[in-house]
Amino acid sequence: LGSTAERKLRQLNSALDVREYKEQFAGLPDTLRAVFSCTHLFGSRDVRGKLFITDRHFLFHATQPAVKFGLPLAEIVSLQKAVAMGQAVLQIFTLRRGFYQFTGFRDLFGELLKHARGTVLGTAYDRAYLYLDRTWRCCTTVPHPGVEFLPLCTLFLECTPP
């Protein structure tokens, strides 16, 4: 694909994402940053839907079963890449609402670029983590005030914490 075709494809994909975001989260004045198809590990079942990352929230929407929720990015205290049952998992820990887990990331634009170019930078999982991490860091103080983190050496080595 040439740069003009890629730009048009990106604009079309973005327009579809914005339309879906506005339909599902009407009235939210945020700016949409990225959208990823993924699976929310929801209790004992997995729910396939879309993760919307805005300048102030992360939002999830699925139609079967009907699930919709959102959380201000400022309530996130930690983002972690992990592996659970052989799957790459993005874990989002919050101060008051526990944690959320997502896996099976896909993004249509990335897949189209990979097909056209034969390659694309990183995986959808990596891109979702980076978008969420960068946007989250713009919304809050990292590390989050009031959350005590253990130094890595206390987990693996004998050391004196600072």
N, C-alpha and C positions, 0 to 999 in steps of 0.2 A: 504494500500500500504506500502511496505517496503521502507526503505531509498534508496535502489538501484533503485527500480522502480520509486520512486519519482524523483530521480536525472536524470534518463533517460527521464522521461516525461518532466521535466523542460528543459533539453537540446533540446529536439525535439521542444517544444513550442518556446524556444528562437531562434532556428535556423529558424523557420518559420517567426517569427517576424522580425529578422534581414534581411531575404531575402526580405520581403515586404517593410521594411524601405529603403533598398538599391534600390529597384525598383522605389519607389515613390519619393525618395529624393536623387537621384544619385548625386554624387559629394560632398555631405556634409560630411566633415571629422569627424563629431562628433561620440561619442560612445553612442550607444543606451542603455538606462537604463531601460525603462519599456514601455509597450504598453497596452492600455486599449480601449476596444470598448465602445463608448459613443455616446451621442446625443449632437450636438452643437446647441444651441438655436440661430438660425440665422435669425434675423429679425422677420418676421411673420410666418416663418416655421422652423421646426426642421429638422436637417440633421444628419442622422445616419452615423457614420464613426469610425475612429480610432484616438486616441490621442497617439502620439509618444513622449516620454520624453527622450531627450538626455542630455549629459553633458553640452550643451550650448543652446539648443533650446527646445521649445515645438512646435510640428507640428501636423497638423490635415489633414486627408485625407478621402474623401468620394467619392464613385463612382456614386451614384444616389441621387441628382444631383452631377455633377462633381465639387467638392470643394477641394482645396488644399491651405494651407497657413502655415506659420511658423513665429515664433517670437523669437528673442534672449531672453533668460531668464533674461539677464541684464536689459531689458526694462520693466520688471514687477516691479510694485511698491507695489502691495498687492495681496495676495491670501486670499479668504474668502470662508468659508463654509456657505451656506445660504439655505433657503427654499423658493421656488417660486411655487405658485399654487400647493401646496402639495407635491412637489418634492424636493429631496435633490439636490442642485445645487452648483457646484464649480465655483466661479467667479474669473476671472483673470483680474486685473486692470493694465493698462499700462500707461506710462507717456505720450505718443504721440498718441496712437492708440485706445483710449477708453477702453472698456472692453469686455471680452468674457465670455460666460456662457456655461457650460457643465453639463449634467445630464445623468441618466440611465447608469451608469458605470458597465461594466462587464469585467472580465478577465478569459480567458479559463482555465489557470492553477489553479486559485483559485477555480473555479467551479468544476474542476476535483478532486482537493484535498477535497473539501467539500463533494462530492459524495463518495469518497473512505474512508475518515476518519469520515465523519458525522459532521465535524466542520472545520473551518478555521478561523484564526485570523482576525477580522475586516471584513468590507465589501470592495468591489472593490472601492467604493467611497472613503472610508477612506484610502485605500492603494494608490489610485491615488493622493489624497491630500498630503499624506506623502512623496511619491516619488517626486512630483513636488516641495513641500516646501523644502525638504532637498537639492535637486539639485539646486534650485533657490538660496538658502542661500549661496551655495558655489560659485556662479557666481557674486554676487553683495553685496553691503553694505545694511544691513537691520537695521533700516529703511532707505529707499532710500534717498540720499542727494537731497535737493531741494523740497521734498514733506513734507508738514506740516500735521501732524495727530493731531486730537483733542483728548485730554485726555478723557477717558471713563467717568470720573465724570462730564464733561461738558455736556454730553448727558443726563444723568439721575439725577444728583444731582446739587445743587448749590455748586460751589467750585471755588477756585482761580486757574486757570491754572498755571503750573510751569513757 
